[in-house]
Amino acid sequence: MEIKERILKAAESLFRKFGIRSVSMDDIASELGISKKTIYQNFEDKDSIVYEIARTNMMCDIEESERIYKESANPIEQVFKEATLLRKQASTINPAVFYDLKKYHPKTWQLFQEYNKVNFLEIVKQNLREGIAQGYYREDINIEILSRLRMEEVEFAFSREVFPPESFNQMDVHTALIDHFLRGIMTPKGLAFYEKCQQDAHLEHF
């Protein structure tokens, strides 16, 4: 593994555990057992490290979403798998990360916003269209409104003001929001399949 990749991997691990602001370049260097000078030879500053980590993760998320879409039997299974992935990701990220991105790393936060508006929004729209066509979602739902609602819900779930981490588990928040969203748009056919997915997941857990 090249030194640049090692730096990114170590930095991401520290950011996920402690948040971004609380991790210094010295911390990253210490984690790797290298000098801070070596880090600066590969990255201009911490902001550039944060940006590259975010960009790489977003590319991976796009590939993972495409894989889930191809492997899912129907739109509800797709949402269920996407939600499961999101919950797993949330469980490994310090809630402070999103607050730190928004406040201290505007360039990366803008990248995150653009990703949501272009990629995530289109994924949700496509899912809603196919769900209606296949009879899993109600025909009277407004795709433009609900796709944006779902996009905002993902960011909303990470709000430290609304869901302080000392009082709320991130996985529980994401689970509750997606459950509420789906139950509001599903047909009886969709609900039956969704509850079967929940039951199967519960059995797998045990």
C-alpha positions in Angstrom: 0.0 0.0 0.0 1.4 3.4 -1.0 2.0 6.0 1.7 -0.8 8.2 0.4 -3.3 5.4 0.8 -2.0 4.6 4.2 -2.5 8.2 5.3 -6.0 8.3 4.0 -6.9 4.9 5.7 -5.4 6.0 9.0 -7.0 9.4 8.9 -10.4 8.0 8.1 -10.2 5.5 10.9 -9.4 8.3 13.4 -12.1 10.6 12.0 -14.8 7.9 12.2 -13.8 7.2 15.8 -13.2 10.7 17.2 -14.7 13.1 14.7 -12.7 15.3 12.3 -12.0 18.5 14.3 -10.5 16.6 17.3 -8.0 14.8 15.1 -4.8 16.6 14.3 -2.1 16.0 11.7 0.1 15.0 14.6 -2.4 12.3 15.5 -2.4 10.9 12.0 1.4 10.9 11.9 1.5 9.2 15.3 -1.0 6.6 14.2 1.2 5.7 11.2 4.5 6.1 12.9 5.7 8.6 10.4 6.7 12.3 10.5 4.2 15.1 10.0 6.4 16.3 7.2 5.7 13.1 5.3 2.0 13.8 5.4 2.5 17.3 4.1 4.6 15.9 1.2 1.5 14.1 0.1 -1.4 16.4 1.2 -1.5 20.2 1.4 -3.5 20.2 4.7 -6.1 18.3 6.7 -8.9 19.7 4.6 -7.4 18.0 1.5 -7.3 14.7 3.3 -10.9 15.1 4.4 -12.0 15.9 0.8 -10.2 12.9 -0.7 -11.6 10.5 1.9 -15.1 11.8 1.2 -14.7 11.7 -2.6 -13.4 8.1 -2.4 -16.3 7.0 -0.2 -18.9 8.6 -2.4 -17.5 6.7 -5.4 -17.7 3.5 -3.5 -21.2 4.3 -2.4 -22.3 4.8 -6.0 -20.8 1.4 -7.0 -22.4 -0.3 -4.0 -25.8 1.3 -4.9 -25.5 -0.1 -8.4 -24.7 -3.5 -7.1 -27.7 -3.5 -4.7 -30.0 -2.3 -7.5 -28.9 -5.2 -9.8 -29.2 -7.8 -7.0 -32.6 -6.7 -5.6 -35.8 -8.5 -6.6 -37.9 -5.4 -6.3 -37.8 -1.7 -5.2 -38.6 -2.5 -1.5 -35.8 -5.0 -1.3 -33.5 -2.4 -2.8 -34.5 0.2 -0.1 -34.2 -2.5 2.6 -30.7 -3.3 1.5 -29.7 0.3 1.1 -31.1 1.1 4.6 -29.2 -1.8 6.1 -26.0 -0.5 4.5 -26.7 3.0 5.8 -27.3 1.8 9.3 -24.0 -0.2 9.3 -22.2 2.9 8.1 -23.8 5.1 10.7 -22.8 2.7 13.4 -19.1 3.2 12.6 -19.2 7.0 12.3 -18.9 9.4 15.2 -21.9 11.7 14.9 -19.6 14.7 15.2 -18.2 13.9 11.7 -21.2 15.5 9.9 -21.2 18.5 12.2 -17.5 19.0 11.6 -17.9 18.7 7.8 -20.6 21.3 7.7 -18.9 23.8 10.0 -15.2 23.4 9.2 -14.8 21.8 5.8 -17.2 23.7 3.4 -15.6 22.3 0.2 -16.2 18.7 1.3 -19.6 19.6 2.6 -20.5 21.0 -0.8 -19.3 17.8 -2.4 -21.5 15.9 -0.1 -24.5 18.1 -0.9 -23.9 17.7 -4.7 -23.6 14.0 -4.3 -27.0 13.9 -2.6 -28.7 16.1 -5.2 -27.3 14.3 -8.2 -26.8 10.7 -7.2 -28.8 9.9 -4.2 -31.8 11.9 -5.3 -31.9 10.1 -8.7 -31.6 6.7 -7.0 -34.7 7.5 -4.8 -36.7 8.8 -7.8 -35.9 5.7 -9.8 -36.9 3.5 -6.9 -40.2 5.3 -6.4 -41.0 5.2 -10.1 -40.4 1.4 -10.3 -42.2 0.8 -7.0 -45.3 2.5 -8.4 -45.0 0.6 -11.7 -44.7 -2.8 -9.9 -47.5 -2.1 -7.5 -45.4 -1.8 -4.3 -46.0 1.9 -3.8 -49.2 3.9 -4.1 -49.9 5.5 -7.5 -50.9 8.9 -5.9 -47.5 9.7 -4.3 -45.6 12.8 -5.5 -42.1 11.5 -6.6 -40.5 15.0 -6.7 -41.5 15.9 -3.2 -40.9 12.5 -1.6 -37.5 11.9 -3.2 -36.4 15.3 -1.7 -37.9 14.4 1.7 -36.0 11.1 1.8 -32.8 12.9 0.8 -33.2 15.4 3.7 -34.1 12.6 6.1 -30.6 11.1 5.7 -28.9 14.3 6.7 -31.5 15.1 9.4 -30.7 11.8 11.1 -27.2 13.0 11.8 -28.3 16.2 13.4 -26.7 16.5 16.9 -29.2 19.2 17.9 -32.2 17.0 17.1 -30.8 13.6 18.0 -28.0 14.2 20.5 -25.7 11.1 20.5 -25.8 10.7 24.2 -29.6 10.2 24.0 -30.1 8.5 20.6 -28.5 5.6 18.8 -27.8 6.4 15.2 -28.9 3.0 13.9 -32.2 3.4 15.7 -32.8 6.9 14.2 -32.1 5.7 10.6 -34.3 2.6 11.1 -37.2 4.7 12.5 -37.0 7.3 9.7 -36.9 4.8 6.8 -39.7 2.7 8.4 -41.9 5.8 8.7 -41.1 6.8 5.1 -41.9 3.4 3.6 -45.1 2.8 5.6 -46.5 6.1 4.3 -46.1 5.1 0.6 -46.6 1.3 0.4 -49.5 -0.5 -1.0 -50.8 -3.7 0.9 -48.6 -5.7 -1.5 -45.6 -3.6 -0.6 -46.3 -3.7 3.1 -46.6 -7.5 3.0 -43.2 -7.9 1.3 -41.6 -5.2 3.6 -42.7 -7.0 6.7 -41.4 -10.3 5.4 -38.0 -8.6 4.9 -38.1 -7.4 8.5 -39.0 -10.8 9.8 -36.2 -12.5 7.7 -33.7 -9.9 9.0 -34.8 -10.5 12.6 -34.4 -14.2 12.2 -30.9 -13.7 10.7 -29.9 -11.5 13.6 -30.6 -14.4 16.0 
